[in-house]
């Protein structure tokens, strides 16, 4: 069964750090680029970060540059999103998405992880 399982999330104060994991099951994880998205109430889903299938190329939305990092361990079928210096505006439900190919481009891939809530209090 194909799955992306997200770990992490929670309630933190502004300035804190969190790390998410996105683990793939049932497909060749190393052949997929991975993207992270987030969605706040009343807003559209927003791209946050992506990593190429080899891990050598990353991309971030401007609002998280310098605060978030993304990495992957293909031996563990897992992508990590490290979030530092969290702000209240980072509050959202976070999702990971897997797209077949070397890099994460336009559109979405076939596989989604379950959402995980992050709430950052001021």
C-alpha positions as CSV (number, residue, x, y, z in Angstrom):
1,X,0.0,0.0,0.0
2,X,1.4,3.4,-1.0
3,X,1.6,5.8,1.9
4,X,3.4,8.9,3.0
5,X,3.4,9.2,6.7
6,X,4.1,12.5,8.4
7,X,5.5,12.8,11.8
8,X,5.9,15.9,13.9
9,X,3.9,19.0,14.5
10,X,2.4,20.5,17.6
11,X,2.0,23.7,19.6
12,X,5.0,25.8,20.1
13,X,5.9,29.4,21.0
14,X,7.3,31.9,18.6
15,X,11.0,31.4,18.1
16,X,10.9,27.7,18.7
17,X,11.9,24.9,16.3
18,X,10.2,21.8,15.0
19,X,11.1,19.0,12.7
20,X,8.8,17.0,10.5
21,X,9.4,13.7,8.9
22,X,7.7,12.4,5.8
23,X,8.3,8.6,5.3
24,X,7.3,6.8,2.2
25,X,6.0,3.2,2.0
26,X,5.0,1.0,-1.0
27,X,6.8,2.9,-3.7
28,X,10.4,3.7,-4.9
29,X,10.9,6.7,-2.7
30,X,14.3,7.6,-4.2
31,X,12.7,8.2,-7.6
32,X,10.4,10.9,-6.3
33,X,11.0,14.6,-5.5
34,X,9.2,15.7,-2.4
35,X,7.4,18.9,-1.7
36,X,6.0,20.4,1.5
37,X,2.9,22.5,1.5
38,X,0.8,24.2,4.2
39,X,-2.7,25.5,4.4
40,X,-4.2,27.9,6.9
41,X,-8.0,28.4,7.5
42,X,-9.5,30.4,4.7
43,X,-6.3,30.3,2.6
44,X,-5.2,28.2,-0.4
45,X,-2.6,25.5,0.0
46,X,0.8,27.1,-0.2
47,X,4.1,25.6,-1.4
48,X,6.7,25.7,1.4
49,X,9.8,23.7,0.3
50,X,11.0,20.9,-2.0
51,X,13.9,18.6,-2.4
52,X,15.0,16.8,-5.5
53,X,15.1,13.0,-5.5
54,X,18.8,12.9,-5.0
55,X,18.7,15.6,-2.3
56,X,21.1,17.9,-4.0
57,X,18.6,20.6,-4.9
58,X,16.2,22.4,-2.6
59,X,13.7,25.2,-3.1
60,X,11.8,27.4,-0.5
61,X,9.1,29.9,-0.5
62,X,10.6,33.3,0.3
63,X,8.8,33.6,3.7
64,X,10.7,30.6,5.1
65,X,14.1,31.1,3.5
66,X,16.8,31.2,6.1
67,X,14.6,29.6,8.7
68,X,13.6,26.2,7.2
69,X,15.8,23.5,5.8
70,X,14.8,20.4,3.9
71,X,16.8,17.2,3.6
72,X,16.3,13.5,2.8
73,X,17.7,10.1,3.7
74,X,16.7,7.8,0.9
75,X,18.0,4.8,2.9
76,X,15.3,5.6,5.4
77,X,12.7,6.7,2.7
78,X,12.3,9.9,4.7
79,X,12.4,13.6,4.0
80,X,12.8,16.0,6.9
81,X,11.6,19.6,7.2
82,X,13.5,21.5,9.9
83,X,11.7,24.6,10.9
84,X,13.5,27.2,13.0
85,X,12.6,30.6,14.4
86,X,8.9,29.8,14.0
87,X,6.5,32.6,13.7
88,X,2.7,32.8,14.3
89,X,2.2,33.1,10.5
90,X,3.7,29.7,10.1
91,X,0.6,28.3,11.8
92,X,-1.0,25.9,9.4
93,X,-1.6,22.3,8.5
94,X,1.5,20.9,6.8
95,X,1.5,18.2,4.1
96,X,4.1,16.4,2.1
97,X,3.7,15.4,-1.5
98,X,5.7,13.0,-3.7
99,X,6.1,13.6,-7.4
100,X,7.8,11.2,-9.8
101,X,11.0,12.7,-11.3
102,X,14.2,14.4,-10.5
103,X,12.8,17.7,-9.2
104,X,9.6,19.1,-7.9
105,X,8.0,21.3,-10.6
106,X,4.6,22.7,-11.2
107,X,1.6,20.8,-10.0
108,X,1.2,18.1,-7.5
109,X,2.4,14.5,-7.4
110,X,0.2,11.5,-6.9
111,X,1.0,10.8,-3.2
112,X,0.1,12.9,-0.2
113,X,0.9,12.5,3.4
114,X,-1.7,13.2,6.0
115,X,-1.8,16.7,7.3
116,X,-0.1,17.7,10.6
117,X,-1.0,20.8,12.5
118,X,1.5,23.3,13.6
119,X,0.4,26.1,15.9
120,X,2.8,28.9,16.8
121,X,1.7,31.2,19.6
122,X,3.1,34.7,20.0
